[in-house]
């Protein structure tokens, strides 16, 4: 796990970057964003429940005094993050919304320094800046930013999405430090979401899509929950004992837009522009500089 700890956040980011494949499919079938989020977390809750039931039932145990941790994680990382990000995408360009979300490592590094006394090293700052620059180039914000910058409310909401993302990273770190397994943290954080989102979801559209080709749609929902919710959150949380929360956030934020661009090329034939390709190269370089020396140190330990 020590050798894999530095890779897990990057894998999480790649999986989050694949969410566009599922979201596009469900949107084309008439499902709105709230219903999409509800379906993802409803199926994710079931998968995690069955997984813990099979692996180790003791993982269901939590201390009452720690309930606030799972409530904070569910609200910040699952609900508020998605609500703010969806609002940003409806008021700004998708590219600018993605860049604002990628600012989460900035908040994470600062909060980690205050709460966990993690050092803000020169390498962290430099790699973080280059990773953000790469994300910006990948998103195409420099090619289509006219008019978007004038929407102050949209930008503030986008920054809130990054802040909630960072808060979730910090809360998960606290849970891990208190001895909770990554499966426990992810399960109770996700379990809250379906109950809160249910009153705002469109069950008519959900049922219509769900019953279209029943076995196939069930597999589709399960894969969506597994790839975009269960595995990335579990892997990200599992990495926190072995890597600083700030570095984990940088890795995840770098992997997400890179994966989205690559999948866009492979699945939707979306040919990237020269700035986008440059952004991918910068992101990979920044992540390599950040992780290679640390991986070498881990291997020697």
Secondary structure, DSSP 4 states (H G I P E B T S, - for coil): -TTTHHHHHHHHHHHHHTHHHHHHHHHHTT--HHHHHHHHHHHHHHHHHHHHHHH-GGGG---GGGHHHHHHHIIIIIIIHHHHHHHHHHHS-HHHHHHHHTTHHHHHHHHHHHHT-----HHHHHHHHHHHHHHHHHHTTTTS-TTGGG-HHHHHHHHHHHHHHHHHHHHHHHHHHTT--HHHHHHHHHHHHHHHHGGGS-HHHHHHHHTTTHHHHHHHHHHHHIIIIIHHHHHHHHHTTTS-HHHHHHHHHHHHHHHHHHHHHHHH--PPPHHHHHHHHHHHHHHHHHHHHHHHHHHH-
